Amino acid sequence: MLTIRQSQIDAIIADRASNMADTITSYLRSEHPARTEALDDESLRALVEGALERGRGHGLQAEWDLCRFAELELRHGPEFDTRHSWAADLLAMPDQSAGARIDSLESYDNNYLSGAE
């Protein structure tokens, strides 16, 4: 019987989280060059890691959902989810799944905030 120790599970989870942050950082750099040009790699990585932590705090788990959350943070600034009432209100909808809440955030951003910051 193969036994996987908790320390091994923790290492796998940490590696996956690190890879996710790398992937999202690269995505933001390639898809949003104008927004990321003023950020050095360390600053962009810190923004992504903060967004991942807060996104997970809102129940987001899927990599694409977390990526969209990081994009919104890049667009609206650090901790946009608590600084802007529209974001806080949409994230606080208890009858919606985490995926539906990020869909709502993205939709609101695209439909009502496009070009405004």
C-alpha positions as CSV (number, residue, x, y, z in Angstrom):
1,M,0.0,0.0,0.0
2,L,1.2,3.4,-0.9
3,T,1.0,6.0,1.8
4,I,1.2,9.7,1.2
5,R,2.2,11.8,4.2
6,Q,0.6,15.1,5.0
7,S,3.9,16.8,4.4
8,Q,3.9,15.5,0.9
9,I,0.3,16.6,0.3
10,D,1.2,20.1,1.6
11,A,4.2,20.2,-0.7
12,I,2.0,19.3,-3.7
13,I,-0.5,22.0,-2.8
14,A,2.2,24.6,-2.3
15,D,3.7,23.8,-5.6
16,R,0.4,24.0,-7.4
17,A,-0.3,27.4,-5.7
18,S,3.1,28.7,-6.8
19,N,2.5,27.5,-10.4
20,M,-0.9,29.1,-10.4
21,A,0.6,32.4,-9.3
22,D,3.3,32.1,-12.0
23,T,0.7,31.3,-14.7
24,I,-1.6,34.2,-13.8
25,T,1.3,36.6,-13.5
26,S,2.4,35.6,-17.0
27,Y,-1.1,35.9,-18.3
28,L,-1.6,39.4,-16.9
29,R,1.7,40.5,-18.3
30,S,0.9,39.2,-21.8
31,E,-2.8,40.2,-21.9
32,H,-2.5,43.6,-20.2
33,P,0.9,45.1,-21.2
34,A,-0.2,48.7,-20.7
35,R,-1.5,48.0,-17.2
36,T,1.5,45.9,-16.1
37,E,4.4,47.9,-17.7
38,A,4.8,50.1,-14.6
39,L,5.0,47.0,-12.3
40,D,8.2,45.1,-11.9
41,D,8.0,41.3,-11.7
42,E,8.0,41.3,-7.9
43,S,5.3,43.9,-7.6
44,L,3.0,42.1,-10.1
45,R,3.6,38.8,-8.4
46,A,2.7,40.3,-5.1
47,L,-0.5,41.7,-6.6
48,V,-1.4,38.3,-7.9
49,E,-0.6,36.5,-4.7
50,G,-2.8,39.0,-2.8
51,A,-5.6,38.6,-5.2
52,L,-5.4,34.8,-5.0
53,E,-5.5,34.9,-1.2
54,R,-8.5,37.3,-1.2
55,G,-10.2,35.4,-4.1
56,R,-10.0,32.2,-2.1
57,G,-11.4,34.0,0.9
58,H,-14.5,34.7,-1.2
59,G,-14.7,31.0,-2.0
60,L,-13.1,31.1,-5.5
61,Q,-11.3,27.8,-6.3
62,A,-11.1,27.4,-10.1
63,E,-7.9,28.8,-11.6
64,W,-9.9,30.8,-14.3
65,D,-12.1,32.4,-11.6
66,L,-9.0,33.3,-9.6
67,C,-7.4,34.7,-12.7
68,R,-10.4,36.9,-13.4
69,F,-10.3,38.1,-9.8
70,A,-6.7,39.1,-10.3
71,E,-7.5,40.9,-13.5
72,L,-10.2,42.9,-11.7
73,E,-7.6,43.7,-9.0
74,L,-5.1,44.8,-11.7
75,R,-7.8,47.1,-13.2
76,H,-9.3,48.5,-10.0
77,G,-6.4,48.4,-7.6
78,P,-5.4,46.3,-4.5
79,E,-8.3,45.1,-2.4
80,F,-10.9,46.4,-4.9
81,D,-13.2,43.8,-3.3
82,T,-13.4,45.8,-0.1
83,R,-12.8,49.3,-1.3
84,H,-15.6,49.4,-3.9
85,S,-19.2,48.9,-2.8
86,W,-20.2,47.4,-6.1
87,A,-17.6,44.6,-5.7
88,A,-18.3,44.0,-2.0
89,D,-22.1,43.8,-2.6
90,L,-21.7,41.3,-5.5
91,L,-19.3,39.2,-3.5
92,A,-21.7,39.1,-0.5
93,M,-24.6,37.6,-2.4
94,P,-25.2,34.4,-0.3
95,D,-27.5,32.8,-2.8
96,Q,-24.9,32.7,-5.5
97,S,-22.0,30.2,-6.0
98,A,-18.5,31.6,-6.0
99,G,-18.3,31.1,-9.8
100,A,-21.6,33.1,-10.3
101,R,-20.2,35.9,-8.1
102,I,-17.1,36.3,-10.2
103,D,-19.3,36.2,-13.3
104,S,-21.3,39.0,-11.8
105,L,-18.2,41.0,-11.0
106,E,-16.8,40.6,-14.5
107,S,-20.2,41.4,-16.0
108,Y,-20.6,44.6,-13.9
109,D,-17.1,45.7,-14.8
110,N,-17.7,45.1,-18.5
111,N,-21.1,46.7,-18.6
112,Y,-20.9,49.6,-16.2
113,L,-17.3,50.4,-15.6
114,S,-15.7,49.9,-19.0
115,G,-13.2,52.7,-19.4
116,A,-13.9,54.2,-15.9
117,E,-11.6,53.7,-13.0
